[in-house]
Amino acid sequence: MFGFGKKKVTVELQAPFAGQAATMADVPDPAFSGKMLGDGFAVAPRSTDATLLVCAPAAGTLQMVFKTGHAFSVKTTEGLDVLVHIGLDTVELKGEGFTVLTQQGEQVTAGQPIIEVDLARLKQKGKNLITPVVLSEKSQVAEVHAITGAVSQGDTVATVTMA
């Protein structure tokens, strides 16, 4: 009746690619660092990679793939909305350097490639490639525990307790 004994639902989110995991506060963009778009974590790709496969951080439904390929969102099987925003100000590229591999509405598995990115082209355009993974529906989230440091694609980076 009052939620006593109600089991808390947790969702584990994986690194969408290998790199350096960081907190949202470390993202050099006030919309992300100020958590205006929601809490979460970020991953910066390895500087040695020329291309990048950005993978689903959890299993669920691919809710949205932006036309420009710079971002996508997944609704996890637990109902958590997760936005993956590849780089900063990358919408300005109008799709240049992004190849969409999976279509909106499809069921995806954790670790399934969604977008292929030409990192060399984005670097040439002067884009910061840190990639925020945002819990876009703040009302769904009770707390987030995330790690920082070197991660491989598929490593659990955050555990989210749903509200």
N, C-alpha and C positions, 0 to 999 in steps of 0.2 A: 504494500500500500504506500509506504513512504520510501521505497527503494532499499529497505533493509534486506540484506542477504542477496541483493541484486549483484550479479557477477559483472565486474568491469570488463569491457571489451577492449583488448589491446590489438594494435596493428603494427607489424614490423615493416619498415620501409627500407629498401635496399638502395645502395649506391647505383645510380643510373649508368655509371661508367667508372673506370679507375681514375684515381686522382687524389686530391687533398680535400677531405671533408672539413667544413668550416661552419661556424654558427651563422645565423641570420644577421647578427650584429656585425659580422665581418664582411658582408656584402656591401661594396661601395656604391650603393644606390639607396637613397632615403626611403623609397617606397618599400623596399625589401628589408633593409636594416631596421627600420622603424616598425616592422611587422604590420604595416598598413594593409597588406594583402593577406596576412596570416602568418602564423609561426611555421617553423620547419627547420631546414638545414640547407647547405649549399655544397657543391663539389666543384673544384677547379680541375680541369683536365691536366694530364701530364704535358709538359712543354715539348716533349719529344714526339708526341702523336701528331700525324698529319691528317688523319681522318678519325672520326669518332662515331661509334654506334651508341646512341642514347636509348637506354632500355627502360621499360616500365619498372617503377620502383616497387610495385605490388601487383598481385593478380586482381582482375576486375574487368570493367567495361571501359573501353576507350571512349570517353564522353565527348571530347573535342580535340580536333587537330587544327591548329590555326592554318589558314591558307598559305601563309608565309613559311610554315614549317618550323618557326622559332620556338613554339611552345605546344604542349598538349596536356590534357587532363585525363585522369583515370579515376573512376569511382570504384573503390576496392569492393571486394565481395562482402566486407563488413559495412559498406555504405559510406566510407570516408572519402571525401573529395580531395584529390592530390593534383596540384598543378606543377608541371616541370617546365621552367622557363630557361631556354638554352642561351646563355650569355646575356649581356646587358646591352640595351638599345639595338638589338639584332632585328627587331621588326623593321627598322629603317632599311634593311637590305632587300626587302620585298621578296624574300624567298631565295635569294642568291646564296649558294653554299649549303642549302638544306635539301635533302631528298626524303620525302615521306615514304615509309616502308609499310605502314599499317593504316587501315582506314578507320575513320570514326565509326563507332557503333560495334566494332569487333570486340570479342572477348580476348583478353590478353593474359599471359602468364607473367609472373615476376621474372624479370630478366629478359623478356622478349624485346628485340630491337624495334623501336618505333620510328626514329629519325636517324638518318646518316648525315653527318656534318663534315664539310670540308674545312677543317680547322685552319689549314694554311691560308685559305682564302679569307676567312674571318679575321685572322691575325693581320693579314695584309691590309684589311679594311680598318684596322685599329680597334677592333672590338674586344672588350673584356669578356673572357669565355667562362667566368664563374657562373655556375648554373644553380639557381635557387630551386629547391623542391619545397613547395608551399602548401600548407593545409589551408585551403582557400575559404572554407566554411568554418569560421571561428567558433560558432555555436556547437560544432561537432567535437571540439577538442577540450579535454580536461587538462591534460599535461603532455609534454613532449620531453623525452630524454634522448639526446643525440650525442654522438661521439665526434671527435675532431681528429685530424691527422690523416696519414696515408690509408687509403681504402682501395680495394679491388672491386670491380663490377660484381654485384651480387652480395657483397658484404652488407650485413644489417647495420645501418647508420643511425636509425631512429626507431624508438618504440613510442607509439602514440597511444595514450589512454583516452578512449572516446568518452564524451560527456553523456 
